[in-house]
Amino acid sequence: MRAGCIEVGPRRYRETFGRYWEDFTVGDVYEHRPGRTISEADNTWFTLLTMNTHPLHFDHEYARKTEFGRPLVASPLTVAILVGMSVSDVSQKAVANLGWREIRLTAPVFHGDTLYAESEVLDKRESAKRPTQGLVTVKTIGRNQHGVVVCEFERTMLIWKRGHGPADD
């Protein structure tokens, strides 16, 4: 077996992805890579898609007159990017996201900032009602290119156990 894949035939391999419930250990930390640089277009599209009409996100003249002096990235975009960065490590084999809590936006994010994220496994337990699945809770921390924490949150997911998910064919 090669890292990140399984052998499905002689000299033939299939990429694997994500972690099964059994692969999580409380206290483990996963560094999510690559980082993601946020462009002005990302922020503008996000505000349009979500109907977020606050001018601080797309009106340079308005933003120039605020304490920030320039447009801010919409905070739900920051959260969405950090969640997306964590998918391959923590939720690629999820049945469902069950909830987010303690979302904190601790520093502003601007166009051109690069985000990096990591997630720590806080809790893991078997599902009482679904014997083929278990619950995993992680805390994700996002930092900018200067190492400043810009966002953190906890997320709980329902994860397939090995041998039971739709990817187990």
N, C-alpha and C positions, 0 to 999 in steps of 0.2 A: 504494500500500500504506500502510495506517495502522499506527502502532506497536501491536504486540501482536496483529495480525490480518492475514489475507490476504483479498483480494477473490475471492469464489467466483462472482460474477455481478454484473450491473449494480447498483450501490448496495447490494450484499449482501456481508457480511463474516463471516468465521469467526474466532473467537478462536484464537490460537496459544498454545502453552504449552511451557515447557522449552527446553533447548538440545540441539542435535545435537552429536556429537563434534567436528565442524569448528568449532563456535562457542566452544569452550574455548581459552583462551590461558594458558599457564603464567605465574603472577604476578598474574593478574586476581583481584580481590577482589569478591565479591558481598555486599552488605548485605541481609539477609533481613528483610522487613517484611510484615505488622505485627508488633509485639512480642506476647508472650503472658503474661498475668497468670495465675498458678497459684492456684487456689482450694483450700480445704480439701476440697471435694467431689472435685475432680480427684485429689488425693492419696489420699483414702479409696477411691475407685473403683479406682484403679490398684493399691493394695495388695490389694484384694479380688480383682480380676481375675488378679493374678499370684501370689496366695496368699502374699504377703509379710506375715508375722505379727509382724514386729518392732514392739513397742509404741512405739518412738520416732517412728513415722510416724502414729499415730492415737490414742494415749493421752496426753491433755494432762497428766494428773497424773504419769505416768511421765516424760514429756519435761521437765516442770518441774524434776525432780530431776537432770537431766543438765547438762552444761556449756552446752548450747544454750538451756535454759530454756523451750523450746517445741518442738512437733513439727517434724521435718525432712521435707522433700519426699523421697520415695524417689528415690535417685540414678538408677535406670533410667528413671524418669519424666522427669527432667531431660534425659537423653540422648535419649529418644524425642521429646520436644517439640522439641529443637534439630534433630534429624534431620528431623522433620516440617516445621519452619520452612524448611529448606533445599531441600525437594523441588522447589518450583517453579523454583528457580534451577539446581540441579545434578543432579537425578535424575528429573525428570518424564519424560524419554525414556530411562530406564535399562532395560536388559534384566534386569539383576540387580545386587544389591549383592554384592560379592565379599568384603568384610570390613571390619572396623573394627580399628584398633590405636591404641595409645598413648592410651587413654581416661584422662583425668585429671579428677578432681573436686576443684577447687582452693579452693572456698569453699562454705559451707552455703547451701542454698536453703530458704526458708520459704514457708508459705501467704501470699499477697499479694504476693510478689515478681513482678516483670515481667521476662521474659527477652527479650533481643535477641541475634541471632546474625549471624555473617558467615562466609563460606567463601572460602579462598584456594586457587586451583588450583596444586597442587604438581607434578603430573606428568600427562603425556598421551602415550599411545602407541597405535599401531594394534594390533589383536589379530592374533597370529600364526596363529591357527586360524579366525578368523571375519572374513573380509574386509569384511563389511557393518557391523562394529562396532569400537569402540575402547575402551580403558581410560582412565579419568580418576581421579586421586587428588586429594582436597581435604582441607584442614585446616579444621575448623569450630571457632569460638570462640564461647562463649556468655557474655554478661555480664548482670548484674542491672541494675535501674533506677539504681543508683549507679555503674555502669561497672566494677564489680568482676568479674573473670573468675571464673566459677563452674564452667566445664567446657570442656574442649577434647578433640578427637579427630581422627584421620585416617580417611577412608573411601575405599575404592576401588570404583568402579562400572563395569560394562560398559554402554556407551552406543551407541545406534543412530547410524549415519552417515546423513546427509541422503539421503532418497529410498528408504530401506530399512526403516523401522520401520512398525509397525501403524498409526501415526497419519498415514502418508503416503498418504492416499487422496484 
